[in-house]
Amino acid sequence: MRPRDFFELDRLGTSWRTETVAGATTFLTMAYIIVVNPAILSAAGIPQGPSMVATVLSAFFGTMMMGIYAKRPFAIAPYMGENAFIAYTVTGVLGYSWQTALGAIFIGGVLFTFLTLVGARSWLAGSIPSGLKIAFAVGIGLFLCFIGLNDTGLVVPGSPGAPVSFGDLGDTQVLLSVGGLFIMTMLLAARVKGALLIGIAVTAAAAFITGSAPVPGSLVSMPPSISGIFMKFNLAGALSWGFISVLLTVFVMDFVDTMGTLLGLSYRAGLLDEKGNLPDMEKPMLCDALATVAGAILGTTTTGAYIESASGIEEGGRSGFTAVVTAFLFLLALFFTPVLTSVPPCAYGPVLIVVGMLMLKPIVDLKFDDMTELAPAFLTMVLMSFTYNLGIGMTAGLLTWPLFKVAAGRWREVPAGLWVLSLLSLLYYAFGA
């Protein structure tokens, strides 16, 4: 079979050139994860150099599998939100080791693989109300924004009477962060491809020039060893009763993120059928699940399809070759480790703020005139942010949505699968959320 026939370029009405440009565009719009993911996970104690390699290799594996097996133009990489949950909640607040946290990721990946193969994930996917999907996306965005504000120094811990306060604008790094934020938003407004990556590069360069951050010793080098994090996940700790709340949260977070992203991207790419479903949805789901298993083995957090893949789709990417191009570009990035791991918080912090801002968009589709929809969504969003724990907010939504429907006498609107997810959420609270 010719490569052209394998990727079905003629049927999809695309070309090698279009797919190549699309793949490069997707990479440019999401390459910030190479810097940001290790930076976030460093808060959990995972060294940045090896973490960057794990990030790149998991993205390469998942994205290549998406292109060759699922034949979809979607890129896979460690999720924003899930990495923050592990770094700031599981290790920072709950006090577990990153090895135990990765054990939960590994178990979750194996469970996702099994559920995908038996068709259970597709069944549960149809049970999540659109209002909760919106709330999950917005809540994660607000949480990431808050982390970014802290990383940049724009928001700092306050007094007991005021938990947070405004940062010091006399600090050079804070000023650089403001400049980086302005650059990124202006480039996005001008629809410049790779706006976030350009913003990181410009801000980092300014930090090096002003002496606010140390200049990397070299530009290109062989990737650092990942022996210190490879296969270091702790299964025994992750299977303890006290850790069940984390396992449930990992399951719910990855499940929801994958569903929403795959359906949203497929809609924009025109890949949905007449009923609004994605044909052979189990294939991209399986890529996501196996990439999560591989990521935990390599030493990074939950992986899944990236919404930034939409940039490549808008460039005309329709086949799996788009993903193949993106995957190879991720692999090439391995040899620029010295530069990528020297990027200071003032350069990558603004990305979290911008990504959080962009994730607010779905809120316009929330049913504000229906209290049974609005109240669970509101609880979800505010608890995800104000408790500094994504899991509490997400499970709160899954638990209260059916309760509000029952209280309003509209229990028939609750899908059977949502009762299953609601029960899991109840267990989350019962075992120490």
Secondary structure, 3 states (H helix, E strand, C coil): CCHHHHCCHHHHCCCHHHHHHHHHHHHHHHCCHHHHHHHHHHHHCCCHHHHHHHHHHHHHHHHHHHHHHHCCCCCEEECCCHHHHHHHHHHCCCCCCHHHHHHHHHHHHHHHHHHHHCCHHHHHHCCCCHHHHHHHHHHHHHHHHHHHHHHHCCEEECCCCCCEEECCCCCHHHHHHHHHHHHHHHHHHCCCCCHHHHHHHHHHHHHHHHCCCCCCCCCCCCCCCCCCCCCCCCHHHHCCHHHHHHHHHHHHHHHHHHHHHHHHHHHHHCCCCCCCCCCCCHHHHHHHHHHHHHHHHHCCCCEEECCCHHHHHHCCCCCHHHHHHHHHHHHHHHHHHHHHCCCCHHHHHHHHHHHHHHCCHHHHHCCCCCHHHHHHHHHHHHHHHHCCCHHHHHHHHHHHHHHHHHHCCCHHHCCHHHHHHHHHHHHHHHCCC
